[in-house]
Amino acid sequence: MCPYLCLRGHIAPIVAAKVITDPGVLDLAQMVMVRCDMLAACTEEPGRITRRYGTPALAEAQGLVSDWMRKTGLGISWAGGQQ
């Protein structure tokens, strides 16, 4: 069991206070939020997140995630053989 989690799955306040004061964690958290916003912008309907299979919105989101994965050294493969 993770020592940072309380019984209900929430981060313990003392641990959270330590994490929040670490500048590196704040930078990573900000990067995650920016990437979430970037993914949310890949949509067919403004104001909603809609990405149906085969649409440009889905292809754009897949492209973003693929780029992020490649930058970390992860390999990318698609069921259709495209990379």
Backbone as CSV, one residue per row, in Angstrom:
resi,resn,N_x,N_y,N_z,CA_x,CA_y,CA_z,C_x,C_y,C_z
1,MET,0.843,-1.192,0.000,0.000,0.000,0.000,0.883,1.249,0.000
2,CYS,0.500,2.233,-0.735,1.276,3.463,-0.861,1.262,4.230,0.466
3,PRO,2.426,4.602,0.997,2.460,5.312,2.280,1.915,6.739,2.202
4,TYR,1.706,7.246,0.993,1.240,8.623,0.836,-0.273,8.753,0.803
5,LEU,-0.959,7.631,0.796,-2.409,7.703,0.677,-3.099,7.411,2.006
6,CYS,-4.135,8.145,2.280,-4.980,7.881,3.439,-5.948,6.763,3.064
7,LEU,-6.773,6.351,3.995,-7.714,5.266,3.739,-8.663,5.565,2.600
8,ARG,-9.053,6.791,2.406,-10.011,7.136,1.367,-9.346,7.527,0.055
9,GLY,-8.061,7.304,-0.073,-7.387,7.565,-1.330,-6.871,8.983,-1.494
10,HIS,-6.961,9.799,-0.454,-6.485,11.172,-0.541,-5.064,11.257,-0.001
11,ILE,-4.283,12.155,-0.552,-2.916,12.348,-0.072,-2.968,12.976,1.321
12,ALA,-2.165,12.438,2.201,-2.119,12.956,3.570,-1.663,14.406,3.556
13,PRO,-2.263,15.279,4.367,-1.929,16.712,4.358,-0.448,17.003,4.572
14,ILE,0.224,16.278,5.448,1.637,16.545,5.723,2.469,16.238,4.479
15,VAL,2.199,15.127,3.849,2.936,14.751,2.647,2.634,15.749,1.534
16,ALA,1.371,16.128,1.385,0.977,17.084,0.349,1.714,18.404,0.539
17,ALA,1.858,18.854,1.770,2.557,20.117,2.036,4.012,20.022,1.584
18,LYS,4.668,18.891,1.812,6.050,18.714,1.367,6.136,18.714,-0.151
19,VAL,5.242,18.015,-0.800,5.259,17.915,-2.250,4.999,19.268,-2.893
20,ILE,4.041,20.010,-2.386,3.653,21.287,-2.976,4.780,22.312,-2.883
21,THR,5.648,22.198,-1.879,6.725,23.171,-1.746,7.944,22.828,-2.600
22,ASP,7.957,21.677,-3.234,9.067,21.276,-4.098,8.873,21.903,-5.482
23,PRO,9.765,22.826,-5.901,9.601,23.503,-7.191,9.553,22.548,-8.374
24,GLY,10.294,21.450,-8.323,10.278,20.496,-9.414,8.913,19.867,-9.607
25,VAL,8.242,19.582,-8.505,6.907,18.997,-8.584,5.927,20.012,-9.149
26,LEU,6.063,21.260,-8.756,5.174,22.293,-9.284,5.361,22.466,-10.786
27,ASP,6.613,22.407,-11.259,6.877,22.513,-12.695,6.241,21.354,-13.444
28,LEU,6.371,20.143,-12.900,5.774,18.976,-13.546,4.251,19.068,-13.545
29,ALA,3.690,19.522,-12.436,2.239,19.655,-12.358,1.736,20.673,-13.378
30,GLN,2.464,21.759,-13.531,2.073,22.766,-14.514,2.151,22.188,-15.930
31,MET,3.188,21.393,-16.212,3.328,20.780,-17.523,2.159,19.818,-17.785
32,VAL,1.773,19.049,-16.783,0.646,18.126,-16.934,-0.632,18.894,-17.252
33,MET,-0.865,19.987,-16.552,-2.082,20.765,-16.791,-2.083,21.391,-18.187
34,VAL,-0.931,21.853,-18.643,-0.836,22.419,-19.994,-1.134,21.334,-21.026
35,ARG,-0.586,20.146,-20.806,-0.839,19.052,-21.748,-2.306,18.623,-21.722
36,CYS,-2.923,18.645,-20.564,-4.363,18.342,-20.492,-5.162,19.352,-21.305
37,ASP,-4.798,20.612,-21.197,-5.479,21.650,-21.988,-5.249,21.440,-23.485
38,MET,-4.033,21.039,-23.844,-3.738,20.790,-25.258,-4.591,19.631,-25.787
39,LEU,-4.714,18.574,-24.997,-5.543,17.448,-25.418,-7.014,17.834,-25.492
40,ALA,-7.470,18.626,-24.544,-8.868,19.051,-24.540,-9.199,19.886,-25.774
41,ALA,-8.208,20.587,-26.298,-8.433,21.416,-27.486,-8.594,20.577,-28.755
42,CYS,-8.210,19.303,-28.688,-8.373,18.387,-29.831,-9.795,17.831,-29.775
43,THR,-10.719,18.555,-30.348,-12.116,18.161,-30.247,-12.872,18.507,-31.515
44,GLU,-13.965,17.821,-31.706,-14.846,18.118,-32.832,-15.867,19.194,-32.480
45,GLU,-16.112,19.377,-31.189,-17.140,20.309,-30.720,-16.543,21.293,-29.716
46,PRO,-16.412,22.551,-30.057,-15.906,23.526,-29.091,-16.746,23.510,-27.813
47,GLY,-16.064,23.562,-26.680,-16.754,23.539,-25.391,-16.991,22.142,-24.846
48,ARG,-16.703,21.120,-25.652,-16.849,19.723,-25.241,-15.640,18.953,-25.753
49,ILE,-15.365,17.826,-25.153,-14.282,16.982,-25.643,-14.921,15.814,-26.388
50,THR,-14.869,15.881,-27.700,-15.435,14.836,-28.553,-14.392,14.437,-29.578
51,ARG,-14.002,13.156,-29.558,-13.024,12.630,-30.514,-13.498,11.263,-30.990
52,ARG,-14.276,11.246,-32.028,-14.731,9.968,-32.564,-13.621,9.305,-33.366
53,TYR,-13.706,7.999,-33.469,-12.714,7.221,-34.204,-12.607,7.708,-35.651
54,GLY,-11.374,7.872,-36.101,-11.127,8.246,-37.483,-11.258,9.730,-37.796
55,THR,-11.502,10.552,-36.794,-11.677,11.984,-37.040,-10.345,12.726,-36.911
56,PRO,-10.257,13.907,-37.511,-9.045,14.718,-37.356,-8.751,15.054,-35.884
57,ALA,-9.794,15.213,-35.084,-9.584,15.521,-33.662,-8.857,14.383,-32.958
58,LEU,-9.238,13.151,-33.248,-8.568,11.997,-32.642,-7.138,11.884,-33.157
59,ALA,-6.939,12.081,-34.450,-5.591,12.008,-35.024,-4.672,13.063,-34.403
60,GLU,-5.209,14.254,-34.181,-4.416,15.322,-33.568,-4.028,14.952,-32.129
61,ALA,-4.967,14.417,-31.367,-4.680,14.010,-29.984,-3.651,12.884,-29.967
62,GLN,-3.811,11.914,-30.860,-2.845,10.817,-30.944,-1.454,11.337,-31.296
63,GLY,-1.400,12.320,-32.172,-0.115,12.904,-32.547,0.575,13.573,-31.372
64,LEU,-0.192,14.302,-30.582,0.387,14.956,-29.402,0.959,13.933,-28.436
65,VAL,0.148,12.926,-28.108,0.586,11.915,-27.142,1.781,11.139,-27.688
66,SER,1.764,10.818,-28.969,2.893,10.117,-29.582,4.178,10.930,-29.466
67,ASP,4.096,12.210,-29.741,5.269,13.081,-29.623,5.800,13.102,-28.198
68,TRP,4.892,13.232,-27.240,5.318,13.251,-25.835,5.978,11.933,-25.457
69,MET,5.417,10.830,-25.935,5.997,9.523,-25.623,7.372,9.370,-26.250
70,ARG,7.514,9.764,-27.509,8.813,9.670,-28.188,9.878,10.488,-27.459
71,LYS,9.501,11.664,-26.993,10.463,12.535,-26.298,10.977,11.909,-25.010
72,THR,10.223,10.980,-24.440,10.675,10.305,-23.217,11.390,8.996,-23.522
73,GLY,11.475,8.638,-24.823,12.164,7.422,-25.205,11.253,6.203,-25.337
74,LEU,9.958,6.386,-25.206,9.038,5.265,-25.354,8.801,4.972,-26.829
75,GLY,8.603,3.710,-27.127,8.293,3.317,-28.495,6.809,3.467,-28.777
76,ILE,6.486,3.696,-30.033,5.105,3.868,-30.455,4.785,2.818,-31.506
77,SER,3.655,2.151,-31.358,3.189,1.266,-32.418,1.666,1.313,-32.455
78,TRP,1.123,1.195,-33.650,-0.321,1.245,-33.852,-0.780,-0.096,-34.383
79,ALA,-2.005,-0.454,-34.099,-2.544,-1.737,-34.552,-2.490,-1.846,-36.070
80,GLY,-2.668,-0.727,-36.753,-2.646,-0.722,-38.213,-1.255,-0.700,-38.796
81,GLY,-0.230,-0.705,-37.957,1.145,-0.719,-38.442,1.748,0.652,-38.651
82,GLN,0.983,1.725,-38.487,1.515,3.078,-38.662,2.311,3.468,-37.420
83,GLN,3.355,4.249,-37.638,4.147,4.727,-36.498,4.470,6.177,-36.654
